[in-house]
Amino acid sequence: MTRMTGIHPCSFVALLALATAGGLAPAMAAAAPPPTIAVGEPVPGARVTVNYVNPEEFSEARQYGLQDRFNGRSYLEPLKAHLIKRATKMLPAGDRLEVNITDIKLAGGYEPWHGPQLRYVRFMKDVYPPRIDLDFKLTDSNGKVVREGSRKLRNLGYLQSGAARVGDTDPLRYDKALIDSWLRRGPENL
């Protein structure tokens, strides 16, 4: 005799009846994931907005793709989230910051000549510093522009600067440290 596994038709009908009667509908609605915001799409009412201007043309994207094609990691969303989190903490109440990132080159580079075992390893050397180019506009609670401009963020000595914390294994630690060093100057010195 063959035994089949799966849900019995009577059980399926009972679950369907519970779901339509409202027994599972509220639980299923509560478990629904929140809507996601696409890369570069501003969050309504946010004090800090970050937009990527032509991310497919970024130095990193031209060389390796919009995500690290070797390790399958996206870098746009984590950098955006980091910038929003840090900038929100440093802004005075009511102020708003809009950042348009125009170019990114992540710290490190791939060196395929080391052989197949190291093909997917990003080497951190001084010749591969992190770079971020951006435009920004800071407005006060009345909507008056306090400061705006363009910045080319660089840290040529990123390995010796101690910018990243010891033991930090975040693959974007040097890039996030570059953002932190810019924001650390405070809103009056952006």
N, C-alpha and C positions, 0 to 999 in steps of 0.2 A: 504494500500500500504506500502510495506517495503522499507525503505530507507537504502542504503548501504553507508558506509563512506569509504574513501580512495581516491587514486589518479585515475582520469579518464584516460582511455586508451589513449585518444588523448593527454592529458597533459604529460603522460609518454613518448610518442613518441617524443613530442616536446623537453622535457628535454634530451632525448637520443641523438637527433639530435644536440642540442647545445653542449653537452659534446663531441661528436665525431668531431664536426666541430672546436673544440679548444676553444669554449666559456668558458667551465667550467674546462677543463683539466689543464690550468696553475694554476687556483685557487685551484683545488683539489691537485695538486702537491705541491703547496706552503704550504698547510695545513697539509701535511703529517708529522707525528712526526719524529724527528731525530732518527737515529739508537741508540739503547741502548747498553751499555757496560755491560757485565755480571760481577757478583761479582768476583773480583780477576783478571779480564782481564785488562791489562794495556792499557791506552789511548795512541795512537801513538803520539810521540813528547812531551809528558808531562814532566814537570820538576820534578814532584813528582809522584811516582807510589806506590800503596798499593796493596799487594797481601795477600789473606787469605790462609794459609797453612793448609789443612785438616780441614775446618771449622766445619765439622760434628763431629769432635773429641774435639772441644772446651769444656771447663768446662760448660759453659752456655748451649751449644747445647746438651750435654749429660744429663743435668738436665731438661731443659725445651724445647729443640728443637731449630732449626736454626732461628726460629722467636718466639716471645713471644706467645706461644700457647694459653695462657689465654686471651690476649688482641689483638692478631692478628697483632702485630707490628714487622716488621723486624728491626734488629739492625745493620746488617752488612753494608748496603749501607749508612745509615746516618753517621756512625762512619768513614767510608772510605772517604766520601765527606768532613766531618769536618777536618780530618787529612790532606787531600790534600789542602784544602782552607787555613788552618793555616800555614802549612809548606811552601807553595808557597810564602806566604807573608814574611816569615822570611829568606828565602834563598837569598844569593847574586845572582846577574844576572849570568846566565850561569851554576850555580851549579845544580846538580841533586841529588835527594834523593830517594832511593828505600827502602821501608819498607815491611817486610814480617811478618805478625801477626800470631803467632803460638798458642796463647790461649787468650780467653776472658772469664771473669766472670763479668757480670754486677753488678752494685751496687744494693743492696737490695735482698730480698728473699721472697718467698711465705710461708705463715704460715697457712696451711689448718685447723689447730686445732682451729682457731678463729671462725669457723662456715661458713655456706654457703654464708652468706652476704659478707664476706671478702675473699672468696676463690680466687678472681681475683685481689687482692690488693697486690702489691709488697711493703713490709715493709722495710723502710730504717732504719737500725740499724747498730751500729758499728761492729757487728759480721758478716755483709754482705758487706765488702768493695769491691770497684771495683778493678779488676785486669786485666792487659793486658801484655802479654809477646810478645816481638817482636825482630827481627833481622833487622839491617839497614845497608845501605852503602851510604855514602855521597861522591860524586865525584865533582871535579871542572870542569871548562869549557873545560879543556884539556883532561878530562877523567881520570885524576889521582885520586886515592882513597885518600880522605882527612881524613876520619874517618869511621870506621865500628865496629860493635859489636852487642851484645845482651843486651836487657834491660828487667827487670821485673818491670813494673810500678805498684806501690801500693800507696794507701793513706788510712792508717788504721784509721785516724781521719778525714775522709772525711766530716762528718757531722759538726764538729767543726771548720774545717779549713777555712771556708768561700770561698771555691773554686768555688762554684756555686753562681751566682748572686741572690740576694733577689728578689722574685717574679718570678723567672724562672720556668716555668712549663714543660720544655722539659723533657720527661721521661729519656733521656740519659744525663742529665746535669752533673751528677757526673762523668760519664765515659768520656765525652768530656773534663771536667775540668782536668782529669788525663792526657789526651793527651796534653792539653794546658800547664800543668806544666812541662812536658818533653820538649816540643818545646820552651818554654819561656827561657830555658837555652841558646838558640842560637846555631847555627851550630857548633861553635867551642867547645861546651860542651855537644853535644848530647851524 
